[in-house]
Amino acid sequence: MRMVDKKAMGQRVAARRLKRGHTQDSLAHAVGMKQQGIDNIEKGVVKRPRLIREIAVELGTSQEWLLWKEGPEETDDAELSEIMELLKSAPANKRRAVIRILRHPAGAARRKIA
């Protein structure tokens, strides 16, 4: 697994949090954590947050930007970023099913993703 500069990541999380108007408590609540967890991330105590994807989406950025400052800081659409991350982690047959549904949404209700 690639190394993460915990302090730098924590600073990026704090900066994005403030830019988006969140307190530590409101960000924690939005992603399903405790305020102390966000505080530990921002202090550089946490190497790789368990809910990094959710934090990135809430902060309107990507995991890559928070972890390594790679790619654009701002994402145009946080939901699109979350969809991309989920697709990357899904098995190939599931990705293809989702793509078919997105291409043909009218028939999506009749299809079942196994």
Stockholm file with secondary structure:
# STOCKHOLM 1.0

chainA/1-114         MRMVDKKAMGQRVAARRLKRGHTQDSLAHAVGMKQQGIDNIEKGVVKRPRLIREIAVELGTSQEWLLWKEGPEETDDAELSEIMELLKSAPANKRRAVIRILRHPAGAARRKIA
#=GR chainA/1-114 SS CCCCCHHHHHHHHHHHHHHTTCCHHHHHHHHTCCHHHHHHHHHTCCSSCTTHHHHHHHTTSCHHHHHHCCSCSSCSCHHHHHHHHHHHHSCHHHHHHHHHHHHCGGGGGGCCCC
#=GC SS_cons         CCCCCHHHHHHHHHHHHHHTTCCHHHHHHHHTCCHHHHHHHHHTCCSSCTTHHHHHHHTTSCHHHHHHCCSCSSCSCHHHHHHHHHHHHSCHHHHHHHHHHHHCGGGGGGCCCC
//
